[in-house]
Amino acid sequence: MRIERLITMANDIATYFAVEPDHAAAVGGVRDHLKRFWDPVMRRQLKTYLAEGGEGLLPLAREAVTGLDAPPADAP
């Protein structure tokens, strides 16, 4: 998937959770959504993008992706 689309989707999720008054819960909500509903390839792409600078990702999305587990590309 194109990284621009992943950025938009991650930011949309972060915007949804941004109203959560508990910051840790908001980060956890974004991270949980990405784990539950995103394909491992999509998560890997976003983590790689963040490692390369992550331009365009909202701070809440950045924080959630930082702690996100994504299996290596060679994992089954």
C-alpha positions, 0 to 999 in steps of 0.5 A: 500500500502507498505510504501516503495512504497509510499516513492518512489512515494512521492520522485519522485513527490518531485524530479519533483517539485524540479526544481521550483525556487519558493520553496513555489510553489514547496511545494504547487505543491507536496502537490496539487498532493498528494491531487488531485491524492492520495487516503486518505488512502495513504495520511494518511499512509504517514503522519503517517510515517512522524510522526514516523520519515519519514526516506527516504523522501526527504526534499521537500516531508517532507515539503509537507506532513507536511502541508497535510490534511488527513481525519481521518481513521474513516471518510466516 
